């Protein structure tokens, strides 16, 4: 990896892309410290000092922008939600499915445009929800319509600017722009995590042996977790495929051996995001219409506490356990849903059959479909359990005195994006190597 980065810096074209990406990252980080107009900075710290289930994930991927109520407070969470919705609709609406599969680049551009339009709509809804939730908390200079409109418009503008920055990174920089923004937002919390570990070892000026052991345990556990994530992200199950020889005119085609690479965690981190959004959605809607619901009793108050139980302190243990069980079940369910939605065994089987191929020992047609379905089911069970273990780590830390936001989900996202960027760097270098060779 380090050799790849070194070679990239030496290559002029790739170096320009890296510097351009770095410039846009700096702009993103500067925007995280520009407070939205109409916000009372003095009252801001007390009102948003603690993250709960509704704001924790947003504050994590925005690099602390939400806790500062900056222009990028909502980060690109509306875009992520819009992308998920468009992907799901493409599975059930034939017109969108044709755009995603049959109409090539033009179809993908249309889907991207629909995604951006939906992003603005969702950003408007989320900005209104945030303003209504905190209107009575005293963080705004007043409760007038003018102030509310200014706050909502600023938040929507920030999300729109982040969408543009993401597109620029994707088109002119290195890596997927949206993923890079999420990556930078999460990594920006690393210094505070290091400071937390340091404070475990030193209380003011007094050295703590117990704190040292705890800190070493966290560091070793993190390294093991990173190694496990890298292993699973890179691992794949290769299904061998053979193509029969056929003669067309005077030429012979086929006769080659290849394989179908199936990732162990094909769904990536999306099931965790799906499950988290699904669970926190009721609390978001309830708090929009009743900002003081946390201090009340009744069915809606119980639903609110259940919705935020695993990511907010002060909630009864019973709610936390119930929420954790439902959360893990949802992760496994969404893993199966997303995997089988993106990989269709029947379609793959038909393509193999049309091209004169077969899996050794398996008949073409339905037996091949059943064989692939069986493999995918086993891999999906593994992927669902793997993601559940990753997601439950921050929940377990909540029952200790350790407060580190850099949890399993963060590591999963950071490692995935880092591997993707390194692979893209390698492909850029290989492309320029071949170009020089041909010249």
PEPE-V270156 format. One line per field, one symbol per residue. phi: phi as a letter, one per 30 degrees, with the letter a starting at -180 (. if undefined). Layout:
phi=???
//
This chain:
phi=.ddddddddddeddddddddddddddddddddccddejcddddddddcdcdcddcedddddciidddchdecedhcdddddddddddddddcceddddddcccidddddddddddddddddddddddddddddcdddidcdacddddddddddddddddddddddddddddbccjdedddddedddddddeddddddddddbciccdcdddddddddddddddddddddddddcdacccdbccddbcbicccciiccbacdcddcddiceeddeddddddeeddddddcbdcddccbjdddddddddcedbbdicededdddddddeddddddddddddddcbcedddddddddcicadeibddjdedddddddddddddeddddeddddddeddddddcddcbddcdddddddddddddddddddddddddddddddd
//
